[in-house]
Amino acid sequence: MRLGRPSGGWAAAACLATLIAGCGNDGSSGASIPGSQMQVVASVQGTILAPDGQFAAAERWWWPKGLHFAQPAYAVTQFEPIQSIEHLALYFVQAADAAHGDTNTSRVTKNDVLSLPDGKYQVVNNALTDIEGSCRLMLQVSSGSLATRGFVLRHDNNDIDAASEVTVRLILKEIHDTSAQLCDFSVQELQTITDLVRSQDQPLAEGATLPDLYENLFDIAVGDSRVQKALSDAIAQ
């Protein structure tokens, strides 16, 4: 859903969050809360990307048949930061949810976050303190057919885009189709799979809507030997 420009109160809060945000010695992001003896609350931040930066309008796009990822404006590796304010939610994906092959019943940890107009976002929550141990945290932008998900893999530069959405779909499929468990996939292994999906630029794909684009990219990833090897290696360890 597309939201209007932030109110003055929200903008002030965003400025305050920026002023108090910082980084720990281990490279993790956090925010110090005034009056709480400098308590550090972990955070995750990154950028939401979409073709041509038009995430909110994606359902209304029409792409001529034959328009492929090779075209610069719609190449997966050249997605641009969105130019709209979008709603984000942080979820905890439980093993039972993943076993069913979806995240529809995942537990909402934080759901009152808005991205900035340039596509950047920051989510502050104690659950983000231990990303590896919290098996597994996930972010979702928007809802319905435009819902775009991404596992929390790092505190900084945790981008949400077509590749992150396809990675979620690949992991859920693997768990549904095999004896794999969600925690079999470490943060680093999930990052490797995401990077492989993001690097796909040779196969052709097309779609009249953003959901179609995700589905086509997912089909390509399923047939990519590098992606399948990374999935198998993760389970074998």
For each residue, the residues with C-beta under 8 A, 3 or more apart:
1: 56 86 87 142 143
2: 56 57 84 85 86
3: 84 85 86 87 114
4: 85
5: 85 117
6: 10 11 14 85 114
7: 10 11
8: 11 12
9: 12 13
10: 6 7 13 14 114
11: 6 7 8 14 15
12: 8 9 15 16
13: 9 10 16 17
14: 6 10 11 17 18 116
15: 11 12 18 19
16: 12 13 19 20
17: 13 14 20 21 31 122 124
18: 14 15 21
19: 15 16
20: 16 17 31 32 33 34
21: 17 18 29 30 31 43 122
22: 29 30 31 32 40
23: 27 28 29 30 156
24: 27 28 29 30 40
25:
26:
27: 23 24 155 156
28: 23 24 42 155
29: 21 22 23 24 42 43 44 45 122 155 156
30: 21 22 23 24 40 41 42 43 124
31: 17 20 21 22 40 41 43 124
32: 20 22 36 38 39 40
33: 20 36 38 39 41
34: 20
35:
36: 32 33 39
37:
38: 32 33
39: 32 33 36
40: 22 24 30 31 32
41: 30 31 33 124 125 126
42: 28 29 30 124 125 126 127 128 129 155
43: 21 29 30 31 122 123 124 125 128 155
44: 29 90 122 123 128 131 139 152 154 155 156 158
45: 29 120 121 122 123 155 156 157 158
46: 120 121 156 157 158 159 160
47: 81 119 120 121 157 159 160
48: 55 81 82 86 88 115 119 120 121 141 148 159 160 161
49: 53 79 80 81 82 119 159 160 161 162
50: 53 54 55 58 79 80 82 148 161 162 210
51: 54 58 61 73 74 79 80 210 213
52: 73 74 80
53: 49 50 80 81 82 83 119
54: 50 51 57 58 61 82 83 84
55: 48 50 58 82 84 86 141 142 146 148 210
56: 1 2 82 84 86 142 146
57: 2 54 60 61
58: 50 51 54 55 61 146 209 210
59: 145 146 209 210 211
60: 57
61: 51 54 57 58 208 209 210
62: 208
63: 67 74 206 207 208
64: 67
65: 206
66: 206
67: 63 64 71 74 206
68: 71 74 204 205 206
69: 74 75 76 200 201 203 204 205
70: 75 201 204
71: 67 68 74 75
72: 75 78
73: 51 52 78
74: 51 52 63 67 68 69 71 213
75: 69 70 71 72 78 79 201
76: 69 79 161 162 163 197 198 200 201 217
77: 198 199 201
78: 72 73 75
79: 49 50 51 75 76 161 162
80: 49 50 51 52 53
81: 47 48 49 53 118 119 120
82: 48 49 50 53 54 55 56 86 115 119
83: 53 54 117 118 119
84: 2 3 54 55 56 117
85: 2 3 4 5 6 114 115 116 117
86: 1 2 3 48 55 56 82 114 115 141 142
87: 1 3 111 113 114 115 141 142 143
88: 48 113 114 115 121 123 139 140 141
89: 108 110 111 113 139 140
90: 44 108 109 110 111 113 123 125 127 128 137 138 139 152
91: 103 106 107 108 109 137 138 139 140
92: 106 107 109 127 134 136 137 138
93: 97 98 103 106 136 137 138 182
94: 97 98 106 107
95: 98 99 181 182 183
96: 99 100
97: 93 94 100 102 103 104 105 106
98: 93 94 95 101 103 136 171 172 175 181 182
99: 95 96 175 176
100: 96 97 105 176
101: 98 172 173 175 176
102: 97 105 172
103: 91 93 97 98 106 138 140 149 168 172
104: 97
105: 97 100 102
106: 91 92 93 94 97 103 138
107: 91 92 94
108: 89 90 91 111
109: 90 91 92 125 127 137
110: 89 90 113 123 125 127
111: 87 89 90 108
112:
113: 87 88 89 90 110 121 122 123
114: 3 6 10 85 86 87 88 121
115: 48 82 85 86 87 88 119 120 121 141
116: 14 85 119 120 121
117: 5 83 84 85
118: 81 83
119: 47 48 49 53 81 82 83 115 116
120: 45 46 47 48 81 115 116
121: 45 46 47 48 88 113 114 115 116 160
122: 17 21 29 43 44 45 113
123: 43 44 45 88 90 110 113 128 139
124: 17 30 31 41 42 43 128
125: 41 42 43 90 109 110 128
126: 41 42 129
127: 42 90 92 109 110 134 137
128: 42 43 44 90 123 124 125 131 134 137 152 155
129: 42 126 134
130: 133 134
131: 44 128 134 137 152 153 154 155 187
132: 135 186 187
133: 130
134: 92 127 128 129 130 131 137 152
135: 132 182 183
136: 92 93 98 151 152 182 183 185
137: 90 91 92 93 109 127 128 131 134 151 152
138: 90 91 92 93 103 106 149 150 151 152 168
139: 44 88 89 90 91 123 149 150 151 152 158 160
140: 88 89 91 103 143 147 148 149 150
141: 48 55 86 87 88 115 146 147 148 149 160
142: 1 55 56 86 87 146 147 148
143: 1 87 140 146 147
144: 147
145: 59 209 210 211
146: 55 56 58 59 141 142 143 210 211
147: 140 141 142 143 144
148: 48 50 55 140 141 142 160 161 162 164 165 214
149: 103 138 139 140 141 160 164 165 168
150: 138 139 140 153 158 159 160 161 164 165 167 168 194
151: 136 137 138 139 164 167 168 171 187 190 194
152: 44 90 128 131 134 136 137 138 139 158
153: 131 150 158 187 190 191 194
154: 44 131 157 158 187 191
155: 27 28 29 42 43 44 45 128 131 158
156: 23 27 29 44 45 46
157: 45 46 47 154
158: 44 45 46 139 150 152 153 154 155
159: 46 47 48 49 150 164
160: 46 47 48 49 121 139 141 148 149 150 164 165
161: 48 49 50 76 79 148 150 164 165 198
162: 49 50 76 79 148 165 166 213 214 217
163: 76 166 167 194 195 197 198 217
164: 148 149 150 151 159 160 161 167 168 194
165: 148 149 150 160 161 162 168 169 214
166: 162 163 169 170 197 214 217 218 221
167: 150 151 163 164 170 171 190 193 194 197
168: 103 138 149 150 151 164 165 171 172
169: 165 166 172 173 214 218
170: 166 167 173 174 193 197 218 221 222 227 231
171: 98 151 167 168 174 175 182 185 190 193 231
172: 98 101 102 103 168 169 175 176
173: 101 169 170 176 177 222
174: 170 171 177 178 180 231 235
175: 98 99 101 171 172 178 180 181 182
176: 99 100 101 172 173
177: 173 174
178: 174 175 235
179:
180: 174 175 184 185 234 235
181: 95 98 175 184
182: 93 95 98 135 136 171 175 185
183: 95 135 136
184: 180 181 234 235 237
185: 136 171 180 182 189 190 193 234
186: 132 189 190 234
187: 131 132 151 153 154 190 191
188: 191 192
189: 185 186 192 193 230 233 234
190: 151 153 167 171 185 186 187 193 194
191: 153 154 187 188 194 195
192: 188 189 195 196 230
193: 167 170 171 185 189 190 196 197 227 230 231 234
194: 150 151 153 163 164 167 190 191 197 198
195: 163 191 192 198 199
196: 192 193 199 200 221 224 226 227 230
197: 76 163 166 167 170 193 194 200 217 221 224 227
198: 76 77 161 163 194 195
199: 77 195 196
200: 69 76 196 197 203 217 220 221 224
201: 69 70 75 76 77
202:
203: 69 200 220 223 224
204: 68 69 70
205: 68 69 213 216 217 219 220
206: 63 65 66 67 68 212 213 216
207: 63 210 211 212 213 214 215 216
208: 61 62 63 212
209: 58 59 61 145 212 213
210: 50 51 55 58 59 61 145 146 207 213 214
211: 59 145 146 207 214 215
212: 206 207 208 209 215 216
213: 51 74 162 205 206 207 209 210 216 217
214: 148 162 165 166 169 207 210 211 217 218
215: 207 211 212 218 219
216: 205 206 207 212 213 219 220
217: 76 162 163 166 197 200 205 213 214 220 221
218: 166 169 170 214 215 221 222
219: 205 215 216 222 223
220: 200 203 205 216 217 223 224
221: 166 170 196 197 200 217 218 224 227
222: 170 173 218 219 227 228
223: 203 219 220
224: 196 197 200 203 220 221 227 228
225: 228 229
226: 196 229 230
227: 170 193 196 197 221 222 224 230 231
228: 222 224 225 231 232
229: 225 226 232 233
230: 189 192 193 196 226 227 233 234
231: 170 171 174 193 227 228 234 235
232: 228 229 235 236
233: 189 229 230 236 237
234: 180 184 185 186 189 193 230 231 237
235: 174 178 180 184 231 232
236: 232 233
237: 184 233 234
